[in-house]
């Protein structure tokens, strides 16, 4: 029998994008600190669907360690075409 999948959003840092449909569903891309199956939290960039009935569904995303998120930050800071 498969193990139950659990997650806990420990901290929400910010929402990158947010869209709402005529049905009342809201779609977001968020940066969070998430613990999966009671493991140490990881940084998580992921799509979420917030259903009009209150249900929240996790979409595809990426998880990063603290070292990886720092490296990503450095890469983004050095990308010339992102600077104003």
PyMOL Python script that loads the backbone (N, CA, C, O; Angstrom):
from pymol import cmd

cmd.read_pdbstr("""\
ATOM      1  N   UNK A   1       0.851  -1.179   0.000  1.00  0.00           N
ATOM      2  CA  UNK A   1       0.000   0.000   0.000  1.00  0.00           C
ATOM      3  C   UNK A   1       0.897   1.243   0.000  1.00  0.00           C
ATOM      4  O   UNK A   1       1.854   1.309   0.771  1.00  0.00           O
ATOM      5  N   UNK A   2       0.596   2.239  -0.865  1.00  0.00           N
ATOM      6  CA  UNK A   2       1.427   3.445  -0.912  1.00  0.00           C
ATOM      7  C   UNK A   2       1.334   4.253   0.379  1.00  0.00           C
ATOM      8  O   UNK A   2       0.300   4.294   1.046  1.00  0.00           O
ATOM      9  N   UNK A   3       2.444   4.885   0.700  1.00  0.00           N
ATOM     10  CA  UNK A   3       2.510   5.738   1.879  1.00  0.00           C
ATOM     11  C   UNK A   3       1.711   7.015   1.640  1.00  0.00           C
ATOM     12  O   UNK A   3       1.663   7.525   0.521  1.00  0.00           O
ATOM     13  N   UNK A   4       1.091   7.523   2.683  1.00  0.00           N
ATOM     14  CA  UNK A   4       0.339   8.766   2.586  1.00  0.00           C
ATOM     15  C   UNK A   4       1.300   9.922   2.326  1.00  0.00           C
ATOM     16  O   UNK A   4       2.358  10.007   2.949  1.00  0.00           O
ATOM     17  N   UNK A   5       0.929  10.815   1.400  1.00  0.00           N
ATOM     18  CA  UNK A   5       1.735  11.996   1.085  1.00  0.00           C
ATOM     19  C   UNK A   5       1.204  13.168   1.888  1.00  0.00           C
ATOM     20  O   UNK A   5       0.015  13.482   1.845  1.00  0.00           O
ATOM     21  N   UNK A   6       2.110  13.815   2.627  1.00  0.00           N
ATOM     22  CA  UNK A   6       1.723  14.979   3.437  1.00  0.00           C
ATOM     23  C   UNK A   6       2.688  16.120   3.164  1.00  0.00           C
ATOM     24  O   UNK A   6       3.860  15.907   2.853  1.00  0.00           O
ATOM     25  N   UNK A   7       2.175  17.328   3.284  1.00  0.00           N
ATOM     26  CA  UNK A   7       3.045  18.495   3.190  1.00  0.00           C
ATOM     27  C   UNK A   7       2.524  19.573   4.127  1.00  0.00           C
ATOM     28  O   UNK A   7       1.338  19.627   4.452  1.00  0.00           O
ATOM     29  N   UNK A   8       3.448  20.429   4.550  1.00  0.00           N
ATOM     30  CA  UNK A   8       3.097  21.543   5.415  1.00  0.00           C
ATOM     31  C   UNK A   8       3.845  22.774   4.912  1.00  0.00           C
ATOM     32  O   UNK A   8       5.075  22.786   4.873  1.00  0.00           O
ATOM     33  N   UNK A   9       3.099  23.808   4.529  1.00  0.00           N
ATOM     34  CA  UNK A   9       3.727  25.062   4.113  1.00  0.00           C
ATOM     35  C   UNK A   9       4.158  25.776   5.393  1.00  0.00           C
ATOM     36  O   UNK A   9       3.335  26.327   6.124  1.00  0.00           O
ATOM     37  N   UNK A  10       5.459  25.753   5.646  1.00  0.00           N
ATOM     38  CA  UNK A  10       6.026  26.327   6.862  1.00  0.00           C
ATOM     39  C   UNK A  10       6.031  27.853   6.779  1.00  0.00           C
ATOM     40  O   UNK A  10       5.725  28.543   7.751  1.00  0.00           O
ATOM     41  N   UNK A  11       6.386  28.367   5.593  1.00  0.00           N
ATOM     42  CA  UNK A  11       6.435  29.822   5.401  1.00  0.00           C
ATOM     43  C   UNK A  11       6.154  30.144   3.941  1.00  0.00           C
ATOM     44  O   UNK A  11       6.714  29.520   3.039  1.00  0.00           O
ATOM     45  N   UNK A  12       5.282  31.123   3.715  1.00  0.00           N
ATOM     46  CA  UNK A  12       5.033  31.634   2.374  1.00  0.00           C
ATOM     47  C   UNK A  12       5.833  32.918   2.222  1.00  0.00           C
ATOM     48  O   UNK A  12       5.649  33.864   2.987  1.00  0.00           O
ATOM     49  N   UNK A  13       6.720  32.950   1.234  1.00  0.00           N
ATOM     50  CA  UNK A  13       7.547  34.138   1.019  1.00  0.00           C
ATOM     51  C   UNK A  13       6.826  35.155   0.139  1.00  0.00           C
ATOM     52  O   UNK A  13       6.782  36.341   0.467  1.00  0.00           O
ATOM     53  N   UNK A  14       6.264  34.695  -0.976  1.00  0.00           N
ATOM     54  CA  UNK A  14       5.551  35.623  -1.857  1.00  0.00           C
ATOM     55  C   UNK A  14       4.893  34.845  -2.984  1.00  0.00           C
ATOM     56  O   UNK A  14       5.188  33.674  -3.224  1.00  0.00           O
ATOM     57  N   UNK A  15       3.989  35.541  -3.668  1.00  0.00           N
ATOM     58  CA  UNK A  15       3.332  35.001  -4.846  1.00  0.00           C
ATOM     59  C   UNK A  15       3.938  35.672  -6.066  1.00  0.00           C
ATOM     60  O   UNK A  15       3.982  36.900  -6.142  1.00  0.00           O
ATOM     61  N   UNK A  16       4.406  34.876  -7.023  1.00  0.00           N
ATOM     62  CA  UNK A  16       5.028  35.407  -8.234  1.00  0.00           C
ATOM     63  C   UNK A  16       3.951  35.867  -9.214  1.00  0.00           C
ATOM     64  O   UNK A  16       4.027  36.974  -9.747  1.00  0.00           O
ATOM     65  N   UNK A  17       2.949  35.021  -9.452  1.00  0.00           N
ATOM     66  CA  UNK A  17       1.829  35.376 -10.332  1.00  0.00           C
ATOM     67  C   UNK A  17       0.534  34.876  -9.719  1.00  0.00           C
ATOM     68  O   UNK A  17       0.523  33.951  -8.906  1.00  0.00           O
ATOM     69  N   UNK A  18      -0.566  35.517 -10.133  1.00  0.00           N
ATOM     70  CA  UNK A  18      -1.889  35.121  -9.653  1.00  0.00           C
ATOM     71  C   UNK A  18      -2.910  35.435 -10.747  1.00  0.00           C
ATOM     72  O   UNK A  18      -2.928  36.533 -11.303  1.00  0.00           O
ATOM     73  N   UNK A  19      -3.754  34.453 -11.040  1.00  0.00           N
ATOM     74  CA  UNK A  19      -4.819  34.615 -12.033  1.00  0.00           C
ATOM     75  C   UNK A  19      -6.092  34.001 -11.484  1.00  0.00           C
ATOM     76  O   UNK A  19      -6.057  32.984 -10.791  1.00  0.00           O
ATOM     77  N   UNK A  20      -7.209  34.626 -11.798  1.00  0.00           N
ATOM     78  CA  UNK A  20      -8.495  34.100 -11.365  1.00  0.00           C
ATOM     79  C   UNK A  20      -9.363  33.844 -12.587  1.00  0.00           C
ATOM     80  O   UNK A  20      -9.341  34.615 -13.546  1.00  0.00           O
ATOM     81  N   UNK A  21     -10.130  32.751 -12.548  1.00  0.00           N
ATOM     82  CA  UNK A  21     -11.003  32.410 -13.663  1.00  0.00           C
ATOM     83  C   UNK A  21     -12.437  32.823 -13.354  1.00  0.00           C
ATOM     84  O   UNK A  21     -12.768  33.186 -12.225  1.00  0.00           O
ATOM     85  N   UNK A  22     -13.271  32.760 -14.370  1.00  0.00           N
ATOM     86  CA  UNK A  22     -14.680  33.111 -14.184  1.00  0.00           C
ATOM     87  C   UNK A  22     -15.400  32.118 -13.273  1.00  0.00           C
ATOM     88  O   UNK A  22     -16.468  32.427 -12.746  1.00  0.00           O
ATOM     89  N   UNK A  23     -14.825  30.927 -13.083  1.00  0.00           N
ATOM     90  CA  UNK A  23     -15.435  29.928 -12.201  1.00  0.00           C
ATOM     91  C   UNK A  23     -15.078  30.163 -10.735  1.00  0.00           C
ATOM     92  O   UNK A  23     -15.583  29.470  -9.852  1.00  0.00           O
ATOM     93  N   UNK A  24     -14.203  31.144 -10.475  1.00  0.00           N
ATOM     94  CA  UNK A  24     -13.816  31.437  -9.101  1.00  0.00           C
ATOM     95  C   UNK A  24     -12.553  30.740  -8.649  1.00  0.00           C
ATOM     96  O   UNK A  24     -12.090  30.956  -7.529  1.00  0.00           O
ATOM     97  N   UNK A  25     -11.981  29.894  -9.518  1.00  0.00           N
ATOM     98  CA  UNK A  25     -10.709  29.256  -9.181  1.00  0.00           C
ATOM     99  C   UNK A  25      -9.586  30.286  -9.324  1.00  0.00           C
ATOM    100  O   UNK A  25      -9.626  31.149 -10.201  1.00  0.00           O
ATOM    101  N   UNK A  26      -8.595  30.179  -8.452  1.00  0.00           N
ATOM    102  CA  UNK A  26      -7.448  31.084  -8.485  1.00  0.00           C
ATOM    103  C   UNK A  26      -6.192  30.243  -8.667  1.00  0.00           C
ATOM    104  O   UNK A  26      -5.996  29.237  -7.985  1.00  0.00           O
ATOM    105  N   UNK A  27      -5.344  30.672  -9.597  1.00  0.00           N
ATOM    106  CA  UNK A  27      -4.104  29.972  -9.894  1.00  0.00           C
ATOM    107  C   UNK A  27      -2.938  30.858  -9.494  1.00  0.00           C
ATOM    108  O   UNK A  27      -2.871  32.020  -9.895  1.00  0.00           O
ATOM    109  N   UNK A  28      -2.008  30.310  -8.696  1.00  0.00           N
ATOM    110  CA  UNK A  28      -0.863  31.081  -8.234  1.00  0.00           C
ATOM    111  C   UNK A  28       0.430  30.311  -8.472  1.00  0.00           C
ATOM    112  O   UNK A  28       0.443  29.083  -8.560  1.00  0.00           O
ATOM    113  N   UNK A  29       1.504  31.067  -8.574  1.00  0.00           N
ATOM    114  CA  UNK A  29       2.846  30.498  -8.554  1.00  0.00           C
ATOM    115  C   UNK A  29       3.510  31.137  -7.345  1.00  0.00           C
ATOM    116  O   UNK A  29       3.651  32.359  -7.278  1.00  0.00           O
ATOM    117  N   UNK A  30       3.918  30.302  -6.383  1.00  0.00           N
ATOM    118  CA  UNK A  30       4.371  30.798  -5.087  1.00  0.00           C
ATOM    119  C   UNK A  30       5.772  30.296  -4.731  1.00  0.00           C
ATOM    120  O   UNK A  30       6.221  29.252  -5.204  1.00  0.00           O
ATOM    121  N   UNK A  31       6.445  31.075  -3.884  1.00  0.00           N
ATOM    122  CA  UNK A  31       7.718  30.676  -3.293  1.00  0.00           C
ATOM    123  C   UNK A  31       7.444  30.418  -1.815  1.00  0.00           C
ATOM    124  O   UNK A  31       7.064  31.323  -1.072  1.00  0.00           O
ATOM    125  N   UNK A  32       7.644  29.165  -1.403  1.00  0.00           N
ATOM    126  CA  UNK A  32       7.340  28.744  -0.035  1.00  0.00           C
ATOM    127  C   UNK A  32       8.484  27.928   0.554  1.00  0.00           C
ATOM    128  O   UNK A  32       9.371  27.457  -0.158  1.00  0.00           O
ATOM    129  N   UNK A  33       8.438  27.777   1.863  1.00  0.00           N
ATOM    130  CA  UNK A  33       9.274  26.816   2.568  1.00  0.00           C
ATOM    131  C   UNK A  33       8.322  25.691   2.978  1.00  0.00           C
ATOM    132  O   UNK A  33       7.368  25.922   3.721  1.00  0.00           O
ATOM    133  N   UNK A  34       8.583  24.474   2.494  1.00  0.00           N
ATOM    134  CA  UNK A  34       7.635  23.372   2.658  1.00  0.00           C
ATOM    135  C   UNK A  34       8.321  22.147   3.248  1.00  0.00           C
ATOM    136  O   UNK A  34       9.436  21.796   2.863  1.00  0.00           O
ATOM    137  N   UNK A  35       7.639  21.508   4.185  1.00  0.00           N
ATOM    138  CA  UNK A  35       8.090  20.235   4.729  1.00  0.00           C
ATOM    139  C   UNK A  35       7.232  19.140   4.106  1.00  0.00           C
ATOM    140  O   UNK A  35       6.005  19.177   4.198  1.00  0.00           O
ATOM    141  N   UNK A  36       7.884  18.161   3.469  1.00  0.00           N
ATOM    142  CA  UNK A  36       7.183  17.035   2.864  1.00  0.00           C
ATOM    143  C   UNK A  36       7.340  15.805   3.748  1.00  0.00           C
ATOM    144  O   UNK A  36       8.458  15.429   4.099  1.00  0.00           O
ATOM    145  N   UNK A  37       6.236  15.184   4.106  1.00  0.00           N
ATOM    146  CA  UNK A  37       6.243  13.964   4.922  1.00  0.00           C
ATOM    147  C   UNK A  37       7.104  14.123   6.181  1.00  0.00           C
ATOM    148  O   UNK A  37       7.874  13.231   6.535  1.00  0.00           O
ATOM    149  N   UNK A  38       6.962  15.267   6.845  1.00  0.00           N
ATOM    150  CA  UNK A  38       7.636  15.575   8.108  1.00  0.00           C
ATOM    151  C   UNK A  38       9.155  15.671   7.997  1.00  0.00           C
ATOM    152  O   UNK A  38       9.845  15.633   9.015  1.00  0.00           O
ATOM    153  N   UNK A  39       9.688  15.795   6.786  1.00  0.00           N
ATOM    154  CA  UNK A  39      11.137  15.951   6.598  1.00  0.00           C
ATOM    155  C   UNK A  39      11.518  17.416   6.810  1.00  0.00           C
ATOM    156  O   UNK A  39      10.652  18.278   6.959  1.00  0.00           O
ATOM    157  N   UNK A  40      12.828  17.685   6.822  1.00  0.00           N
ATOM    158  CA  UNK A  40      13.293  19.067   6.934  1.00  0.00           C
ATOM    159  C   UNK A  40      12.704  19.894   5.788  1.00  0.00           C
ATOM    160  O   UNK A  40      12.597  19.405   4.663  1.00  0.00           O
ATOM    161  N   UNK A  41      12.324  21.135   6.065  1.00  0.00           N
ATOM    162  CA  UNK A  41      11.723  21.976   5.019  1.00  0.00           C
ATOM    163  C   UNK A  41      12.715  22.289   3.895  1.00  0.00           C
ATOM    164  O   UNK A  41      13.923  22.388   4.112  1.00  0.00           O
ATOM    165  N   UNK A  42      12.167  22.440   2.694  1.00  0.00           N
ATOM    166  CA  UNK A  42      12.929  22.835   1.511  1.00  0.00           C
ATOM    167  C   UNK A  42      12.231  24.032   0.871  1.00  0.00           C
ATOM    168  O   UNK A  42      11.041  24.264   1.084  1.00  0.00           O
ATOM    169  N   UNK A  43      12.993  24.782   0.089  1.00  0.00           N
ATOM    170  CA  UNK A  43      12.420  25.908  -0.645  1.00  0.00           C
ATOM    171  C   UNK A  43      11.693  25.350  -1.849  1.00  0.00           C
ATOM    172  O   UNK A  43      12.166  24.417  -2.497  1.00  0.00           O
ATOM    173  N   UNK A  44      10.549  25.924  -2.144  1.00  0.00           N
ATOM    174  CA  UNK A  44       9.633  25.336  -3.113  1.00  0.00           C
ATOM    175  C   UNK A  44       9.058  26.444  -3.995  1.00  0.00           C
ATOM    176  O   UNK A  44       8.491  27.415  -3.494  1.00  0.00           O
ATOM    177  N   UNK A  45       9.207  26.292  -5.297  1.00  0.00           N
ATOM    178  CA  UNK A  45       8.585  27.195  -6.268  1.00  0.00           C
ATOM    179  C   UNK A  45       7.602  26.334  -7.047  1.00  0.00           C
ATOM    180  O   UNK A  45       8.001  25.395  -7.735  1.00  0.00           O
ATOM    181  N   UNK A  46       6.307  26.658  -6.938  1.00  0.00           N
ATOM    182  CA  UNK A  46       5.294  25.725  -7.424  1.00  0.00           C
ATOM    183  C   UNK A  46       4.009  26.449  -7.806  1.00  0.00           C
ATOM    184  O   UNK A  46       3.701  27.525  -7.294  1.00  0.00           O
ATOM    185  N   UNK A  47       3.267  25.824  -8.725  1.00  0.00           N
ATOM    186  CA  UNK A  47       1.911  26.269  -9.066  1.00  0.00           C
ATOM    187  C   UNK A  47       0.926  25.691  -8.062  1.00  0.00           C
ATOM    188  O   UNK A  47       1.063  24.547  -7.628  1.00  0.00           O
ATOM    189  N   UNK A  48      -0.071  26.496  -7.696  1.00  0.00           N
ATOM    190  CA  UNK A  48      -1.142  26.065  -6.799  1.00  0.00           C
ATOM    191  C   UNK A  48      -2.468  26.449  -7.419  1.00  0.00           C
ATOM    192  O   UNK A  48      -2.600  27.516  -8.018  1.00  0.00           O
ATOM    193  N   UNK A  49      -3.458  25.566  -7.271  1.00  0.00           N
ATOM    194  CA  UNK A  49      -4.823  25.871  -7.686  1.00  0.00           C
ATOM    195  C   UNK A  49      -5.667  26.001  -6.431  1.00  0.00           C
ATOM    196  O   UNK A  49      -5.762  25.069  -5.633  1.00  0.00           O
ATOM    197  N   UNK A  50      -6.278  27.166  -6.266  1.00  0.00           N
ATOM    198  CA  UNK A  50      -7.153  27.442  -5.127  1.00  0.00           C
ATOM    199  C   UNK A  50      -8.580  27.368  -5.658  1.00  0.00           C
ATOM    200  O   UNK A  50      -9.057  28.297  -6.308  1.00  0.00           O
ATOM    201  N   UNK A  51      -9.254  26.261  -5.378  1.00  0.00           N
ATOM    202  CA  UNK A  51     -10.591  26.015  -5.915  1.00  0.00           C
ATOM    203  C   UNK A  51     -11.618  26.906  -5.225  1.00  0.00           C
ATOM    204  O   UNK A  51     -11.429  27.329  -4.084  1.00  0.00           O
ATOM    205  N   UNK A  52     -12.694  27.181  -5.927  1.00  0.00           N
ATOM    206  CA  UNK A  52     -13.751  28.038  -5.383  1.00  0.00           C
ATOM    207  C   UNK A  52     -14.406  27.416  -4.145  1.00  0.00           C
ATOM    208  O   UNK A  52     -15.008  28.129  -3.342  1.00  0.00           O
ATOM    209  N   UNK A  53     -14.292  26.096  -3.987  1.00  0.00           N
ATOM    210  CA  UNK A  53     -14.878  25.424  -2.818  1.00  0.00           C
ATOM    211  C   UNK A  53     -13.921  25.389  -1.617  1.00  0.00           C
ATOM    212  O   UNK A  53     -14.234  24.778  -0.596  1.00  0.00           O
ATOM    213  N   UNK A  54     -12.751  26.046  -1.739  1.00  0.00           N
ATOM    214  CA  UNK A  54     -11.796  26.105  -0.641  1.00  0.00           C
ATOM    215  C   UNK A  54     -10.676  25.086  -0.726  1.00  0.00           C
ATOM    216  O   UNK A  54      -9.692  25.191   0.007  1.00  0.00           O
ATOM    217  N   UNK A  55     -10.804  24.099  -1.607  1.00  0.00           N
ATOM    218  CA  UNK A  55      -9.762  23.089  -1.773  1.00  0.00           C
ATOM    219  C   UNK A  55      -8.539  23.710  -2.441  1.00  0.00           C
ATOM    220  O   UNK A  55      -8.671  24.567  -3.315  1.00  0.00           O
ATOM    221  N   UNK A  56      -7.355  23.275  -2.029  1.00  0.00           N
ATOM    222  CA  UNK A  56      -6.103  23.745  -2.621  1.00  0.00           C
ATOM    223  C   UNK A  56      -5.377  22.546  -3.208  1.00  0.00           C
ATOM    224  O   UNK A  56      -5.183  21.532  -2.537  1.00  0.00           O
ATOM    225  N   UNK A  57      -4.975  22.672  -4.473  1.00  0.00           N
ATOM    226  CA  UNK A  57      -4.273  21.582  -5.153  1.00  0.00           C
ATOM    227  C   UNK A  57      -2.867  22.025  -5.535  1.00  0.00           C
ATOM    228  O   UNK A  57      -2.652  23.125  -6.044  1.00  0.00           O
ATOM    229  N   UNK A  58      -1.932  21.143  -5.276  1.00  0.00           N
ATOM    230  CA  UNK A  58      -0.536  21.386  -5.596  1.00  0.00           C
ATOM    231  C   UNK A  58      -0.286  21.014  -7.052  1.00  0.00           C
ATOM    232  O   UNK A  58      -0.711  19.953  -7.508  1.00  0.00           O
ATOM    233  N   UNK A  59       0.404  21.891  -7.781  1.00  0.00           N
ATOM    234  CA  UNK A  59       0.763  21.611  -9.168  1.00  0.00           C
ATOM    235  C   UNK A  59       2.240  21.268  -9.281  1.00  0.00           C
ATOM    236  O   UNK A  59       2.907  20.981  -8.287  1.00  0.00           O
ATOM    237  N   UNK A  60       2.732  21.305 -10.507  1.00  0.00           N
ATOM    238  CA  UNK A  60       4.142  21.007 -10.741  1.00  0.00           C
ATOM    239  C   UNK A  60       5.010  22.119 -10.178  1.00  0.00           C
ATOM    240  O   UNK A  60       4.616  23.284 -10.137  1.00  0.00           O
ATOM    241  N   UNK A  61       6.193  21.732  -9.750  1.00  0.00           N
ATOM    242  CA  UNK A  61       7.103  22.717  -9.193  1.00  0.00           C
ATOM    243  C   UNK A  61       8.496  22.161  -9.031  1.00  0.00           C
ATOM    244  O   UNK A  61       8.830  21.090  -9.538  1.00  0.00           O
ATOM    245  N   UNK A  62       9.298  22.918  -8.312  1.00  0.00           N
ATOM    246  CA  UNK A  62      10.684  22.547  -8.064  1.00  0.00           C
ATOM    247  C   UNK A  62      10.996  22.803  -6.597  1.00  0.00           C
ATOM    248  O   UNK A  62      10.536  23.788  -6.019  1.00  0.00           O
ATOM    249  N   UNK A  63      11.781  21.914  -5.998  1.00  0.00           N
ATOM    250  CA  UNK A  63      12.229  22.113  -4.625  1.00  0.00           C
ATOM    251  C   UNK A  63      13.737  22.329  -4.640  1.00  0.00           C
ATOM    252  O   UNK A  63      14.458  21.729  -5.437  1.00  0.00           O
ATOM    253  N   UNK A  64      14.201  23.200  -3.740  1.00  0.00           N
ATOM    254  CA  UNK A  64      15.605  23.560  -3.679  1.00  0.00           C
ATOM    255  C   UNK A  64      16.074  23.587  -2.230  1.00  0.00           C
ATOM    256  O   UNK A  64      15.326  23.980  -1.334  1.00  0.00           O
ATOM    257  N   UNK A  65      17.315  23.168  -2.006  1.00  0.00           N
ATOM    258  CA  UNK A  65      17.915  23.298  -0.689  1.00  0.00           C
ATOM    259  C   UNK A  65      18.312  24.761  -0.488  1.00  0.00           C
ATOM    260  O   UNK A  65      18.248  25.557  -1.424  1.00  0.00           O
ATOM    261  N   UNK A  66      18.718  25.110   0.723  1.00  0.00           N
ATOM    262  CA  UNK A  66      19.175  26.467   0.992  1.00  0.00           C
ATOM    263  C   UNK A  66      20.360  26.818   0.102  1.00  0.00           C
ATOM    264  O   UNK A  66      20.423  27.922  -0.440  1.00  0.00           O
ATOM    265  N   UNK A  67      21.296  25.892  -0.051  1.00  0.00           N
ATOM    266  CA  UNK A  67      22.462  26.128  -0.910  1.00  0.00           C
ATOM    267  C   UNK A  67      22.034  26.361  -2.361  1.00  0.00           C
ATOM    268  O   UNK A  67      22.576  27.242  -3.029  1.00  0.00           O
ATOM    269  N   UNK A  68      21.074  25.588  -2.851  1.00  0.00           N
ATOM    270  CA  UNK A  68      20.603  25.741  -4.226  1.00  0.00           C
ATOM    271  C   UNK A  68      19.859  27.056  -4.433  1.00  0.00           C
ATOM    272  O   UNK A  68      20.025  27.698  -5.470  1.00  0.00           O
ATOM    273  N   UNK A  69      19.039  27.467  -3.464  1.00  0.00           N
ATOM    274  CA  UNK A  69      18.288  28.718  -3.619  1.00  0.00           C
ATOM    275  C   UNK A  69      19.237  29.915  -3.589  1.00  0.00           C
ATOM    276  O   UNK A  69      19.009  30.904  -4.284  1.00  0.00           O
ATOM    277  N   UNK A  70      20.305  29.829  -2.784  1.00  0.00           N
ATOM    278  CA  UNK A  70      21.310  30.893  -2.784  1.00  0.00           C
ATOM    279  C   UNK A  70      22.033  30.967  -4.117  1.00  0.00           C
ATOM    280  O   UNK A  70      22.293  32.060  -4.620  1.00  0.00           O
ATOM    281  N   UNK A  71      22.357  29.827  -4.692  1.00  0.00           N
ATOM    282  CA  UNK A  71      23.012  29.789  -6.009  1.00  0.00           C
ATOM    283  C   UNK A  71      22.083  30.366  -7.072  1.00  0.00           C
ATOM    284  O   UNK A  71      22.528  31.127  -7.931  1.00  0.00           O
ATOM    285  N   UNK A  72      20.813  30.018  -7.026  1.00  0.00           N
ATOM    286  CA  UNK A  72      19.837  30.568  -7.966  1.00  0.00           C
ATOM    287  C   UNK A  72      19.764  32.085  -7.828  1.00  0.00           C
ATOM    288  O   UNK A  72      19.739  32.799  -8.830  1.00  0.00           O
ATOM    289  N   UNK A  73      19.729  32.584  -6.585  1.00  0.00           N
ATOM    290  CA  UNK A  73      19.716  34.028  -6.342  1.00  0.00           C
ATOM    291  C   UNK A  73      20.923  34.688  -6.990  1.00  0.00           C
ATOM    292  O   UNK A  73      20.788  35.721  -7.645  1.00  0.00           O
ATOM    293  N   UNK A  74      22.102  34.101  -6.813  1.00  0.00           N
ATOM    294  CA  UNK A  74      23.320  34.666  -7.381  1.00  0.00           C
ATOM    295  C   UNK A  74      23.263  34.678  -8.901  1.00  0.00           C
ATOM    296  O   UNK A  74      23.657  35.660  -9.530  1.00  0.00           O
ATOM    297  N   UNK A  75      22.779  33.601  -9.492  1.00  0.00           N
ATOM    298  CA  UNK A  75      22.656  33.526 -10.950  1.00  0.00           C
ATOM    299  C   UNK A  75      21.717  34.612 -11.458  1.00  0.00           C
ATOM    300  O   UNK A  75      22.043  35.314 -12.415  1.00  0.00           O
ATOM    301  N   UNK A  76      20.559  34.757 -10.829  1.00  0.00           N
ATOM    302  CA  UNK A  76      19.592  35.771 -11.253  1.00  0.00           C
ATOM    303  C   UNK A  76      20.155  37.180 -11.100  1.00  0.00           C
ATOM    304  O   UNK A  76      19.921  38.035 -11.954  1.00  0.00           O
ATOM    305  N   UNK A  77      20.897  37.432 -10.019  1.00  0.00           N
ATOM    306  CA  UNK A  77      21.499  38.751  -9.812  1.00  0.00           C
ATOM    307  C   UNK A  77      22.543  39.089 -10.868  1.00  0.00           C
ATOM    308  O   UNK A  77      22.776  40.263 -11.156  1.00  0.00           O
ATOM    309  N   UNK A  78      23.167  38.078 -11.443  1.00  0.00           N
ATOM    310  CA  UNK A  78      24.214  38.304 -12.435  1.00  0.00           C
ATOM    311  C   UNK A  78      23.702  38.331 -13.876  1.00  0.00           C
ATOM    312  O   UNK A  78      24.465  38.640 -14.791  1.00  0.00           O
ATOM    313  N   UNK A  79      22.464  38.024 -14.084  1.00  0.00           N
ATOM    314  CA  UNK A  79      21.914  38.008 -15.452  1.00  0.00           C
ATOM    315  C   UNK A  79      21.696  39.434 -15.929  1.00  0.00           C
ATOM    316  O   UNK A  79      20.812  40.134 -15.435  1.00  0.00           O
ATOM    317  N   UNK A  80      22.506  39.862 -16.890  1.00  0.00           N
ATOM    318  CA  UNK A  80      22.485  41.239 -17.403  1.00  0.00           C
ATOM    319  C   UNK A  80      21.126  41.660 -17.926  1.00  0.00           C
ATOM    320  O   UNK A  80      20.682  42.777 -17.658  1.00  0.00           O
ATOM    321  N   UNK A  81      20.461  40.794 -18.663  1.00  0.00           N
ATOM    322  CA  UNK A  81      19.203  41.192 -19.289  1.00  0.00           C
ATOM    323  C   UNK A  81      18.052  41.353 -18.290  1.00  0.00           C
ATOM    324  O   UNK A  81      16.972  41.800 -18.674  1.00  0.00           O
ATOM    325  N   UNK A  82      18.259  41.003 -17.032  1.00  0.00           N
ATOM    326  CA  UNK A  82      17.226  41.203 -16.008  1.00  0.00           C
ATOM    327  C   UNK A  82      17.342  42.548 -15.314  1.00  0.00           C
ATOM    328  O   UNK A  82      16.431  42.967 -14.601  1.00  0.00           O
ATOM    329  N   UNK A  83      18.474  43.228 -15.524  1.00  0.00           N
ATOM    330  CA  UNK A  83      18.687  44.504 -14.852  1.00  0.00           C
ATOM    331  C   UNK A  83      17.935  45.601 -15.573  1.00  0.00           C
ATOM    332  O   UNK A  83      17.807  45.595 -16.797  1.00  0.00           O
ATOM    333  N   UNK A  84      17.431  46.559 -14.776  1.00  0.00           N
ATOM    334  CA  UNK A  84      16.698  47.702 -15.338  1.00  0.00           C
ATOM    335  C   UNK A  84      17.603  48.638 -16.074  1.00  0.00           C
ATOM    336  O   UNK A  84      17.146  49.649 -16.606  1.00  0.00           O
TER     337      UNK A  84
END
""", "prot")
cmd.dss("prot")
cmd.show_as("cartoon", "prot")
cmd.util.cbc("prot")
cmd.orient("prot")
